[in-house]
Amino acid sequence: MTPTLTSLFFAAGVAGWVYSQMARRTGSANPSSVFIMSGVAGVIAFIFFFTLLKYILHIG
């Protein structure tokens, strides 16, 4: 698999996990902020994993 696709899978998992944890903690009182927070976490995770796979481990 390419680093982009692998990073996308990891980012989706991180975003889903963050969403479930934050929704549980806040009780889904404000779902829009939970969506934004999980989206930001997903983007950060994508950048981190892509950098790790592409430039540090030289995969792809």
N, C-alpha and C positions, 0 to 999 in steps of 0.2 A: 504494500500500500504506500501511497505517497505521503510525505510528511503533512501535506495540507489536509488530506482526508483523515489521517490518524489524529491530527490536532483538533479537527472539527469534532470527531467522536469524543475525545477527552473533554473538550470544552462543553459539549452538550451534557455530558455526565456531570461535570462540575456545576454547571448552571442548574441542572435539575436537582442536584443535592442541596445547593444553596437555597433554591426556592423552597424545597420541602422543609428544610431546617428553619428558615425565616418565617414561613407561613405557620409553622407549629409554634414558634416563639411569640409571634405577634397575634396569633389567633385569626389570621387573615383579616384583620381590622382594616388595613389599607392595602388592597392587592396591587395597586399600581406601583407603589414604592417597592413591594417585594419583586415585581417583574423587573423593574429598573435595576434593583440591586443584583438580581440573578443574571441579568443581561450583562452588566458590567463585569461581574465575576467570570462569566463565560468568555468575554472578550479578552480579559487579562489572562485567563487560562489558555486560550487559543494562542496568544502571542508567546506565552511562556513555553508551551509545548512545541510550537513550531520552531522557535529559536533553539530549543534543546535538540530536537530531532535533526533539523536542517544544518545548523552551523556548528554545534558542539559534537554531535555523534556522527555527522556526515551521512545521514540516511537519505537516499533519494537522489 
